[in-house]
Amino acid sequence: MNVMITLHNLVKTYDTSGVPVTAIDDLNLKVNKGEFVCIWGKSGSGKSTLLNLLGLIDSPTSGTVTIDGVSINELTSNQCSEFRCDKLGYIFQGFNLIPVLNSVENVMLPLLIKGEPEKAARNKAREILVEVGLENELQRLPDNISGGQKQRVAIARALVSDPSIILADEPTANLDSTTSLAIIELMKSLNRDHGVTFILSTHDQDLVQHASRNIYLRDGKVYPSPIEKVSNKSDLSLIGA
C-alpha cells in the first residue's frame, strides 16, 4: 500500500506568555493511501494541532511533513495555498457554512475558487449532495436544515474538489449520538467509494471503534491505544476519554 503521509520527528511548540508549550512532541507517523484513521485523546492532547499541521494551516517548529511525495517544509506560502486547494479537504465541527448561501452554493464554492466554470461547478455540487443524501435540501440555507444535514453539506464541500486527503476535526462534536454514527458511516462509505484518505480527530471513544486504525495521542505523543486492549465495547466506559 502506498504511503500518503509521513511525519518525521515532528515538533510543534507555542510561546505562551514567554513560556514554551510543546503541543506535538517528536512525533513519527505514517498513513497509507485510502486509510480511515482516527486520532483521539483528551482535550489538549495535540489532536487539533496535528490536523492543523497536516492541513498546512500551521507550520512545524522542527521535523518534516511529507504528503503524497511532497515535502511540505519546502513549499512557499503560495505553493502551500495551491497544495491545500488541490490535495486537501476540510471538515470542521462548527460546519463553517456561509449562511447566505444554499447547500449547492456552499459546496460549489471551492470549485469556483479553483476557476471552474459556474455551470460545471453547480452540476458537480448537486451530484455530490445527492451522494451524501441531500437531494431534497439543495436549495436550503444552513439555518433551515438540521445539524446532521449541515455536516453532510460540509462533507460534500470537502469532497467536491476530489482531494487526496480529507481532514475532519471533531466532525461529530455538535451532533447527537445517532446522528454522529450516521455521519461516521457516511464518511466510511465515501472513503471506500472514492479511495480518499480520511483522518479525523475525536474525543468520542465510541467513534474510534469505526476507524480502520486509531492513533492515541497524549501530551503530543503517540501511545498504545487503550481501546485496543478492551474486549467488550461495553467496557469503554472504564477508560478515560
C-alpha positions in Angstrom: 0.0 0.0 0.0 1.3 3.5 -0.9 2.3 5.8 1.9 0.3 9.1 1.7 1.6 10.9 4.8 5.0 10.7 6.6 5.8 12.7 9.7 9.4 12.5 10.9 10.5 13.9 14.3 7.6 16.4 14.2 7.6 19.1 16.9 5.3 22.0 17.4 6.0 24.4 20.2 4.0 27.5 21.1 5.1 30.5 23.1 2.5 31.2 25.8 3.4 34.4 27.6 7.0 33.7 27.3 6.6 30.0 28.3 7.2 27.4 25.6 4.4 24.8 25.4 5.0 21.7 23.3 1.8 20.6 21.6 3.4 17.9 19.4 6.5 16.2 20.8 8.9 14.4 18.4 6.1 12.5 16.6 6.7 9.9 13.9 3.8 8.6 11.9 2.9 7.1 8.5 -0.6 7.0 7.0 -1.3 4.9 3.9 -3.3 6.0 0.9 -7.0 5.2 1.4 -6.9 4.6 5.2 -9.6 5.8 7.5 -7.6 6.9 10.6 -9.0 8.3 13.9 -6.7 10.4 16.1 -8.1 10.5 19.6 -7.3 11.6 23.1 -8.2 14.0 25.8 -8.7 17.7 25.3 -5.2 19.3 25.0 -3.6 16.1 23.7 -2.5 17.7 20.4 -5.2 16.4 18.1 -6.2 19.7 16.6 -2.6 20.9 16.4 -1.7 17.7 14.4 -4.6 18.3 12.0 -3.5 21.9 11.5 0.0 20.8 10.7 -1.3 18.2 8.2 -3.6 20.8 6.7 -0.9 23.3 6.2 -2.8 25.7 8.5 0.2 25.8 10.8 3.9 25.0 10.3 6.1 22.8 12.5 8.8 24.1 14.8 11.0 21.2 13.6 10.7 17.9 11.9 9.3 17.2 8.4 5.9 16.6 6.9 5.7 14.8 3.6 2.3 14.4 1.9 1.8 12.5 -1.4 5.5 12.6 -2.0 5.7 16.4 -1.5 7.9 17.8 1.3 5.7 20.4 2.8 8.5 22.1 4.6 10.0 23.3 1.3 6.8 24.9 -0.1 6.4 28.7 -0.3 3.3 30.3 1.1 1.7 30.4 -2.4 2.6 26.8 -3.0 1.0 25.8 0.3 -2.2 27.5 -0.8 -2.2 25.7 -4.1 -1.4 22.4 -2.4 -4.3 22.8 0.1 -6.7 23.6 -2.8 -5.6 20.7 -4.9 -4.9 17.9 -2.4 -6.9 18.6 0.9 -10.5 18.8 2.0 -11.6 20.0 5.4 -14.5 19.2 7.7 -15.0 21.3 10.8 -17.0 20.6 14.0 -18.7 24.0 13.6 -19.7 23.2 9.9 -18.3 26.6 8.7 -21.0 27.1 6.1 -21.7 30.5 4.7 -25.2 31.4 6.0 -26.4 33.4 3.0 -25.5 30.5 0.5 -27.7 27.5 0.0 -26.4 23.9 0.0 -25.4 23.9 -3.7 -23.7 27.3 -3.4 -21.7 26.3 -0.3 -20.5 23.1 -2.0 -19.6 24.6 -5.3 -17.5 27.4 -3.7 -14.2 25.5 -3.7 -14.6 24.8 -7.4 -15.2 28.4 -8.2 -12.1 29.4 -6.2 -10.2 26.9 -8.4 -11.5 28.6 -11.5 -14.0 26.0 -12.7 -17.0 27.3 -14.8 -20.0 28.1 -12.8 -22.3 25.6 -14.6 -19.9 22.7 -14.2 -19.3 23.6 -10.5 -23.0 23.7 -9.8 -23.6 20.4 -11.5 -20.8 18.7 -9.6 -22.0 20.2 -6.3 -25.5 18.8 -7.0 -24.1 15.3 -7.7 -22.1 15.2 -4.5 -25.0 16.5 -2.4 -27.2 13.7 -3.8 -24.5 11.2 -3.0 -24.4 12.3 0.7 -28.2 12.1 0.9 -29.3 15.7 0.5 -31.2 15.6 -2.8 -34.2 17.3 -1.1 -32.1 20.0 0.6 -30.2 21.5 -2.4 -31.7 25.0 -2.2 -32.0 25.3 1.6 -29.9 27.8 3.6 -27.9 26.4 6.5 -30.3 27.9 9.1 -33.1 25.8 7.6 -31.5 22.4 7.9 -30.5 20.2 10.9 -27.1 19.8 12.4 -26.6 16.5 10.7 -27.6 17.9 7.3 -25.2 20.8 7.8 -22.4 18.4 8.4 -23.4 16.5 5.2 -23.1 19.7 3.3 -19.7 20.3 4.8 -18.6 16.7 3.8 -19.8 17.3 0.3 -17.9 20.6 0.2 -14.7 18.8 1.3 -15.2 16.1 -1.3 -16.2 18.1 -4.3 -12.6 19.0 -5.4 -11.6 15.3 -5.5 -8.9 15.7 -2.7 -6.4 13.1 -1.8 -7.0 13.6 1.9 -9.9 14.8 4.0 -9.1 16.1 7.4 -12.1 16.2 9.9 -11.6 18.0 13.2 -14.1 16.7 15.8 -16.7 16.3 13.0 -19.4 15.0 15.3 -18.8 17.2 18.4 -22.1 19.1 17.8 -24.2 16.2 17.0 -26.3 13.6 19.0 -25.0 10.0 19.2 -27.4 8.7 16.5 -26.5 11.4 14.0 -22.8 11.1 14.9 -22.9 7.4 13.9 -24.7 8.2 10.7 -22.1 10.8 9.8 -19.2 8.4 10.5 -20.8 5.7 8.4 -21.2 8.2 5.6 -17.6 9.1 5.7 -16.6 5.4 5.8 -18.7 4.9 2.7 -17.1 7.8 0.9 -13.7 6.5 1.9 -14.4 3.2 0.3 -16.1 4.6 -2.8 -13.7 7.4 -3.6 -10.5 6.0 -2.2 -9.8 9.2 -0.4 -7.7 9.1 2.8 -9.7 10.2 5.8 -8.1 11.5 9.0 -10.4 12.6 11.8 -9.9 13.7 15.3 -12.3 13.0 18.2 -12.6 12.6 21.9 -15.6 10.2 21.4 -14.5 6.7 22.2 -17.5 5.1 20.5 -16.5 6.6 17.2 -12.9 5.3 17.5 -14.2 1.8 17.0 -15.3 2.6 13.5 -11.9 3.6 12.2 -9.6 1.2 10.3 -6.8 2.4 12.6 -6.8 4.6 15.7 -3.9 6.7 17.0 -4.0 7.7 20.6 -2.4 11.0 21.5 -1.4 12.1 24.9 0.7 15.3 25.6 1.6 15.4 21.9 3.0 11.9 21.7 1.6 8.6 20.3 0.9 6.0 22.9 -0.6 2.4 22.6 -4.4 2.8 22.3 -6.2 1.7 25.5 -9.2 0.9 23.3 -7.3 -1.9 21.6 -7.0 -3.7 25.0 -10.7 -3.7 25.5 -12.5 -6.9 24.6 -16.1 -5.7 25.0 -17.4 -2.4 23.8 -19.4 -2.0 27.0 -16.1 -1.8 28.8 -15.3 1.5 27.1 -16.9 3.4 30.0 -14.0 2.2 32.1 -11.5 4.1 30.0 -10.9 7.9 30.4 -11.7 9.9 27.3 
